[in-house]
Structure formats: C-alpha cells, structure tokens
Amino acid sequence: MPEPWVYAWLGVEGVVYVGATALHPAARTWLHLHDEDPNVGPMRARYPELATEELEVVAVDLPADVDRQQVRHGAVALLAERGLLSDRHV
C-alpha cells in the first residue's frame, strides 16, 4: 500500500510548492517537472522554468490514516504565517 507524504520544494527565495502524494516525493517531483502529460506533470505544463531551477525537496511521511490533503493545507497556512513561502508559491 502506498504511503502518504507531504512535501515542499524549497527554492532560493523560499517554498515554491507544497504537495501531497502517495508516491515517493522524489518520484512525484520528477513527474511534476518532466512528464509531458499535463495531467501527470502539471507543474511542467504551467511553470516550465521550475524544471531548470535547483530545488530542495523536503518531505514528511505520514501515518496511513492521516488525510494528506488536510496536512498539506495546514502546512501551507503555517509556512505563510511564518513568511516562508516564496512570492512565486503555487
């Protein structure tokens, strides 16, 4: 069974993206930035410049019974409150 994850992409100016996935975050990040299908690689389709940037991926694996989307929304709110989101956050 896939594990739930919440992850963030850190650019030089702060967090540019926070995601939630059942795939390993490294695999999901690669798909986001490199898959030509916009349903699989939506960040490539919308923000192709991200694929050429150096981004650090920070991830937290969650217990199976936790709603990863709820955790993701909470993480975005907390990062915003602390001023850690990039002006380019998507």
C-alpha positions as CSV (number, residue, x, y, z in Angstrom):
1,M,0.0,0.0,0.0
2,P,1.4,3.4,-0.9
3,E,2.4,5.7,1.9
4,P,1.0,9.2,2.2
5,W,3.5,12.1,2.0
6,V,3.5,15.9,2.3
7,Y,6.5,17.6,0.6
8,A,7.8,21.0,-0.2
9,W,10.1,22.4,-2.9
10,L,12.5,24.9,-1.5
11,G,13.9,27.5,-3.9
12,V,16.5,30.2,-3.0
13,E,13.7,32.6,-2.0
14,G,11.5,30.2,0.0
15,V,8.9,27.5,-0.6
16,V,7.6,27.5,-4.1
17,Y,5.3,24.4,-3.9
18,V,3.8,22.2,-1.3
19,G,2.3,18.9,-2.4
20,A,0.7,15.7,-1.0
21,T,1.2,12.4,-2.7
22,A,1.0,8.6,-2.2
23,L,4.2,8.3,-4.4
24,H,7.6,8.8,-3.0
25,P,8.2,12.6,-3.2
26,A,11.3,12.2,-5.4
27,A,9.3,10.3,-8.0
28,R,6.3,12.7,-7.8
29,T,8.6,15.7,-8.1
30,W,10.2,14.2,-11.2
31,L,6.8,13.5,-12.7
32,H,5.6,17.0,-11.9
33,L,8.6,18.6,-13.6
34,H,9.3,16.2,-16.5
35,D,6.3,14.3,-17.7
36,E,4.8,15.7,-20.9
37,D,1.2,14.8,-20.0
38,P,-0.2,17.8,-18.2
39,N,-2.4,15.5,-16.0
40,V,0.8,13.8,-14.7
41,G,3.2,16.7,-15.0
42,P,1.1,19.8,-14.2
43,M,3.9,21.9,-12.9
44,R,5.9,21.3,-16.2
45,A,2.8,22.5,-18.1
46,R,2.2,25.6,-16.0
47,Y,5.6,26.6,-14.8
48,P,8.3,25.0,-17.1
49,E,11.0,27.2,-15.6
50,L,10.9,25.2,-12.4
51,A,12.5,22.2,-14.1
52,T,15.7,24.2,-14.6
53,E,16.0,25.5,-11.1
54,E,17.8,23.9,-8.2
55,L,15.1,22.9,-5.8
56,E,15.5,21.1,-2.5
57,V,12.7,18.6,-1.7
58,V,11.8,18.3,1.9
59,A,9.3,15.5,2.7
60,V,7.4,14.0,5.7
61,D,5.9,10.6,5.6
62,L,2.5,10.4,7.3
63,P,0.7,7.7,9.1
64,A,-1.7,5.8,6.8
65,D,-4.8,7.1,8.5
66,V,-3.9,10.8,8.1
67,D,-5.6,12.9,5.4
68,R,-2.6,14.2,3.4
69,Q,-4.5,17.0,1.8
70,Q,-5.6,18.3,5.1
71,V,-1.9,18.2,6.3
72,R,-0.8,19.9,3.1
73,H,-3.3,22.8,3.6
74,G,-2.2,23.2,7.2
75,A,1.5,23.2,6.1
76,V,0.8,26.0,3.5
77,A,-1.0,28.1,6.1
78,L,1.8,27.6,8.6
79,L,4.5,28.4,6.1
80,A,2.6,31.5,5.0
81,E,2.1,32.6,8.6
82,R,5.9,32.3,9.2
83,G,6.8,34.2,6.0
84,L,8.5,31.1,4.4
85,L,6.5,31.0,1.1
86,S,8.1,32.4,-2.0
87,D,6.4,35.2,-3.8
88,R,6.2,32.6,-6.6
89,H,4.4,30.0,-4.5
90,V,1.9,28.0,-6.5
